[in-house]
Amino acid sequence: MSSNYSCDYYTYMSINNPTPIHDALNSDEREHWKQGVDAKYYSLISKCTWDLVPLPSDHKTIKSKWVFHVKTKADGTFDRFKARLVAKGFSQIAGVDYHERFRLSYVLPPYELY
């Protein structure tokens, strides 16, 4: 095993991925996490990811949370602080809260072998 890693490798590998947003914003890396949150937020806004609409009186809002992760390159060195905004979709009702589904995987059609 090679021992030519930089000091940054050991520093960033010891950073824990914070769970709630207040842990991230109260940590020593708060400026980095805030930049990650800002980058993701502005990315979502620029892509028109959602529309702001009035909430019907018989509906509840879908809660969301920030998920944080220290990304590393293929060689294990630090890459960036990443933040994602995720909806707590388990509280959604099909046909009421959403009308479309997106499949993230692709299934190959069956082939006949001769």
C-alpha positions as CSV (number, residue, x, y, z in Angstrom):
1,M,0.0,0.0,0.0
2,S,1.3,3.4,-1.0
3,S,1.8,6.0,1.7
4,N,1.9,9.1,-0.6
5,Y,-1.5,10.4,0.2
6,S,-1.8,14.1,0.9
7,C,-2.8,15.5,4.3
8,D,-6.1,16.5,2.8
9,Y,-7.0,12.9,2.2
10,Y,-6.9,12.1,5.9
11,T,-8.6,15.3,6.8
12,Y,-11.6,14.8,4.5
13,M,-11.9,11.1,5.1
14,S,-12.5,11.8,8.8
15,I,-15.5,14.1,8.1
16,N,-18.8,12.5,9.0
17,N,-21.8,13.0,6.7
18,P,-24.2,15.0,8.9
19,T,-27.8,13.8,9.1
20,P,-30.0,16.8,10.0
21,I,-29.3,20.1,8.3
22,H,-28.6,21.8,11.7
23,D,-25.7,19.4,12.3
24,A,-24.2,20.4,8.9
25,L,-24.7,24.1,9.5
26,N,-23.2,23.9,13.0
27,S,-20.2,21.8,12.0
28,D,-16.6,23.1,11.3
29,E,-17.3,22.5,7.6
30,R,-20.5,24.7,7.6
31,E,-19.3,27.0,4.8
32,H,-18.7,24.0,2.6
33,W,-22.0,22.4,3.4
34,K,-23.8,25.7,2.8
35,Q,-22.1,26.0,-0.6
36,G,-23.4,22.5,-1.4
37,V,-26.9,23.4,-0.4
38,D,-26.8,26.7,-2.3
39,A,-25.5,24.9,-5.5
40,K,-28.2,22.3,-5.4
41,Y,-31.0,24.8,-4.6
42,Y,-30.0,27.1,-7.5
43,S,-29.7,24.1,-9.8
44,L,-33.2,23.0,-8.9
45,I,-34.6,26.6,-9.4
46,S,-32.8,27.1,-12.8
47,K,-34.2,23.8,-14.1
48,C,-37.8,24.7,-13.1
49,T,-38.0,21.5,-11.1
50,W,-41.3,22.5,-9.4
51,D,-44.2,24.9,-9.6
52,L,-45.4,26.8,-6.6
53,V,-49.2,26.3,-6.4
54,P,-51.8,27.0,-3.7
55,L,-52.2,24.0,-1.4
56,P,-55.7,22.6,-1.5
57,S,-57.4,22.8,2.0
58,D,-57.8,19.0,2.1
59,H,-54.1,18.2,1.4
60,K,-51.0,18.2,3.5
61,T,-47.6,19.4,2.3
62,I,-45.0,16.8,1.3
63,K,-42.1,17.2,3.7
64,S,-38.5,17.2,2.5
65,K,-35.1,17.0,4.0
66,W,-31.5,17.7,3.0
67,V,-29.1,14.7,2.7
68,F,-25.3,15.4,2.9
69,H,-22.4,13.4,1.6
70,V,-18.7,13.9,1.2
71,K,-17.9,12.8,-2.4
72,T,-14.6,11.2,-3.2
73,K,-12.8,10.6,-6.5
74,A,-12.1,7.1,-7.9
75,D,-8.7,7.1,-6.2
76,G,-10.3,7.9,-2.8
77,T,-9.2,11.5,-2.6
78,F,-11.7,14.3,-1.6
79,D,-13.8,15.7,-4.4
80,R,-16.6,17.8,-3.0
81,F,-19.3,18.4,-0.4
82,K,-22.6,17.3,-1.9
83,A,-26.1,18.2,-0.7
84,R,-29.4,16.8,-2.1
85,L,-33.0,17.8,-1.3
86,V,-35.2,14.7,-1.1
87,A,-39.0,14.5,-0.7
88,K,-40.4,12.2,1.9
89,G,-42.4,10.4,-0.8
90,F,-43.8,7.7,1.5
91,S,-46.5,10.2,2.5
92,Q,-47.7,10.7,-1.1
93,I,-50.8,9.2,-2.6
94,A,-50.8,8.1,-6.2
95,G,-53.3,10.0,-8.4
96,V,-53.6,12.7,-5.7
97,D,-50.1,14.0,-5.0
98,Y,-48.6,12.9,-8.3
99,H,-49.8,11.5,-11.6
100,E,-46.5,10.3,-13.2
101,R,-43.9,7.7,-12.3
102,F,-40.4,7.6,-13.5
103,R,-38.5,4.3,-13.8
104,L,-34.8,4.7,-13.1
105,S,-33.8,1.4,-14.4
106,Y,-34.0,-0.1,-17.9
107,V,-35.1,-3.7,-18.5
108,L,-33.8,-5.4,-21.6
109,P,-36.5,-7.1,-23.7
110,P,-36.3,-10.9,-23.7
111,Y,-34.4,-12.5,-26.5
112,E,-34.9,-15.9,-28.0
113,L,-31.8,-18.0,-28.4
114,Y,-31.7,-20.5,-31.3
